[in-house]
Amino acid sequence: MDKRNQTSVYEFLLLGLSEHPEQQPFLFGLFLAMYLVTIMGNLFIILAIGFDVHLHTPMYFFLANLSVSDIGFISTTVPKMLDNIGSGSKLISYGECLAQLYFFGLFADLDNFLLAVMALDRYVAISYPLHYATRMNSQRCILLVAGSWVVTTFHALLHTLLVTRLSFCGPSIIPHFFCDLYPFLSISCSSTHLNTLMIQTEGVIGINGALIFTIASYTCIITAVLRIPSANGKWKAFSTCGSHLTVVAIFYGTLTWVYFRPLSSYSVAQARIVTVMYTVVTPMLNPFIYSLRNGDVKVTFSQWVSKL
Ligand SMILES: *[C@@H]1O[C@H](CO)[C@@H](O)[C@H](O)[C@H]1NC(C)=O
């Protein structure tokens, strides 16, 4: 089969979050505000950690990396969506679609791996407080972050390249607000068997692998915390993971709801709303969850404000 003869669609229509014209100004304002808050919140985290020597610890380096990933993550989807609402055009080119697929896969998976790395960091901090500095030395930290980048780049590249095999010849309407893998596959006129097979094997192993790693780390953390004799000590140890645990719960809760079900039972309308939760709301909340519950970041923030 010659796929060049079949590929006749070079542009797609993104239906967006809502098809009602009267809702567009509201959506534009809402998403612009959420985008700006996300960029500023995460930039604050990156700058605070970069400039404050008290925050030069592995946990904060990982958090700064998570903020970089979150900025990339939200910038993959929201600017294009705002552009489409603003210009009144729903068009997205094939190339832009592939770029969105690649960067979305990359940053979603990077968030996923960094959350696992952060869980490991908390485990070492709580279970081996005396050896924390040597076990989590800067070489290991760089290795963990670099390893996450390598694995996620491979993952995103694999699924994006598999999509380039497909032909698009039928209706070119994507009932979503960005080129997400499932909605994009559902409008292809080629067999998507290999794509779904890879999602359900490599994708599930990669994402669930990191999730299982996070769950295992937390099981060990809870066991270690329960062994601490004083109630005060228990609370103190566990409160250092509270923020991380909140972020993990929101991220995986929404992700599981969207992806871990068969393609046939995939409801695009429902998925759109849940997708907003983890593509926009999670990156926006991360800096707040970490800074509001965190004494060190609050101190840095109030020092900055007092200098103004
Ligand atoms: C990401 O993590 C590495 C390794 O810990 C660290 O050297 C680097 O500074 C971090 N990146 C940012 C933006 O903080």
The ligand as an SDF file (V2000), in Angstrom:
LIG
                    3D

 14 14  0  0  0  0  0  0  0  0999 V2000
   17.3770   19.9010   37.4380 C   0  0  0  0  0  0  0  0  0  0  0  0
   18.0410   18.9350   38.2220 O   0  0  0  0  0  0  0  0  0  0  0  0
   19.4390   18.9020   38.1200 C   0  0  0  0  0  0  0  0  0  0  0  0
   19.9570   17.7460   38.9030 C   0  0  0  0  0  0  0  0  0  0  0  0
   19.5900   17.7920   40.2350 O   0  0  0  0  0  0  0  0  0  0  0  0
   20.0050   20.2480   38.5730 C   0  0  0  0  0  0  0  0  0  0  0  0
   21.4050   20.2530   38.4460 O   0  0  0  0  0  0  0  0  0  0  0  0
   19.3920   21.3590   37.7400 C   0  0  0  0  0  0  0  0  0  0  0  0
   19.8220   22.6100   38.2350 O   0  0  0  0  0  0  0  0  0  0  0  0
   17.8730   21.2920   37.8040 C   0  0  0  0  0  0  0  0  0  0  0  0
   17.2890   22.2770   36.8870 N   0  0  0  0  0  0  0  0  0  0  0  0
   16.7330   23.4090   37.3300 C   0  0  0  0  0  0  0  0  0  0  0  0
   16.1140   24.2910   36.3150 C   0  0  0  0  0  0  0  0  0  0  0  0
   16.7400   23.7060   38.5030 O   0  0  0  0  0  0  0  0  0  0  0  0
  1  2  1  0
  1 10  1  0
  2  3  1  0
  3  4  1  0
  3  6  1  0
  4  5  1  0
  6  7  1  0
  6  8  1  0
  8  9  1  0
  8 10  1  0
 10 11  1  0
 11 12  1  0
 12 13  1  0
 12 14  2  0
M  END
$$$$
